[in-house]
């Protein structure tokens, strides 16, 4: 069993509400770049698809994830709302704890 590994994908789900690795990476990118357009480009995602994803998430979760500043002389940008930061940080902590538990279980059953 050389090279054996496992793969888990963690998603938050309630009715149609879904939050997982893709939205997490998009929000992380916005946090790092200050721009939804730049975050989407980093992921190889069309800007229009990123807008649709954010809009769907905001509608489903019932709160804004981003605040947007329209262009101008220095250009526009986006930043996470307080609720967006909270969702991202709690998801990341859950992901870290889940990864730790999964690694321990994997080592126990497949040393």
N, C-alpha and C positions, 0 to 999 in steps of 0.2 A: 504494500500500500504506500510505496514511496510517492511523494508529491501529493498525497491526499490533502484536500482542504475543503472548506465549506463556504457557503455564501448565504448571507441573510440580507433581506431588504426590509427595513422597518418603515411602516407607513402608519400614520394616524388616520383612522377611519371612523366616521359616524354618519350614517345615512350616505349622502353624496359627498360629504366632506373628506377630502384626502390631502394629506401632506406627507411628502416623502423626500427622497434624495434629490430629485429634480428641482422642486420648489426651494429646498434648502440651499442648493448651490446657487440658484438665481438670487435669493435674498442675501446670501453671503457676498456674492459679486456686487450687488447694489451697495452693501455696507462698505465694501473695500474700495469701490470706484466712485461712488456717489452718482451712479448713472445706470438706469435700467438698460439703456442701449448698449453700454460697454459691457455690462454683466451678461446680456444676451449674446453679444458677439464672442465673448470668452468661451461660452458654451456651444458656439456654433448654431445658435438659435436665432431665428428671424425675430426682429424687434416686434413685429405685429403679433407673433405667437407669444412672446413674453408678456405683452400688454394683455392679451386674452387670458393667459394663465393667471396673472395677477388679478385681473377683474373677476374671474371665476372664483378664485380663492377668497377674495374680499367679500363677494356675494354669499358664498357658502359659509364662511366663518362669521360673518356679520360684523366685521370691523375692517378698517383700512390697514393695509400692510405698509403702504408707502405714502409719503407726501411728495408731491411733484412741484417742481419750479419750472415754469416755461422758459424758453430761450430768452434771448436778449443779447446784449453786447458780449457778455461773457458765457453765453450758452445756458442751458437749463440743467436740470439734474433731478435726482430722486434720492430720498433717504428713508430709512425705515422709521415707521411710527413706533411709539413706545410699545404698543401691542404687537407689532411686527418683530421688534427686538425680543420681547418676552417669548413669543411663540418659537422663534428661531433658537434662542438660548435653551429653552426647556426641551425642545426636540433634540438639540445637540447633546445635552446632558443625558437624556434617555438613551440616545444612540450609544454614547460612551459606556454607560452602565450595561446596556444590552450586549455590546461587543465584549466587554470584560467577562460577563457571565457566560456568554457563548464560547469564548476562548477557553475558559476554565472547564466547561463541560466537554468541549472537543478534546482537550488534553486528557481528561479523565477517561473517556471512552475510546479514544484513538491515540494513545501515547506514542 
